[in-house]
Amino acid sequence: MDIVTERFSKQYSSSPDVSRDIAEDMQGYLRNNQVSQEIIDQIELCLVEVVNNAYEHAYQYSDELPIECSCFFNSNNELVFEVSDYGQSMSKEEFNRAVNGEFIEPDPDDPETWTTSGRGFIIVVQLTDNLEYIQNGNKNTFKLLKRAE
């Protein structure tokens, strides 16, 4: 069971810039809780990836739809981030394929390796301690855990 300490929670409207807004708010919350800059930078990258994914895939680039973000420290001093949308959901198979994909290093001589699509969840998995995808009715939530030390 999670012990909630100073929960950050806010609802945003989907837009091309919403991931930056969430990242800025989260930086302030994390700094106020003495989280190291290295962890803040990693979390920022993860949040931008997850929020952009919601905007692009769940909402199909539609503006003004709700994206909820919350963060707290659990009893193990792990940061728990939850990013939720109410758009198109992923199947468990799609999620598993996305997080278990292989990161292909771009090769300047091979344009086939230049694509950026499909790398986001691989990066999130590498920078967090756990990533879950939870569907509850029409709500889709990505839950990220990151040790704060």
Secondary structure, 3 states (H helix, E strand, C coil): CCCCCCCEEEEEECCCCHHHHHHHHHHHHHHHCCCCHHHHHHHHHHHHHHHHHHHHHHCCCCCCCEEEEEEEECCCCEEEEEEEECCCCCCHHHHHHHHCCCCCCCECCEHHHCCCCCCHHHHHHHHCCEEEEEEECCEEEEEEEEECC
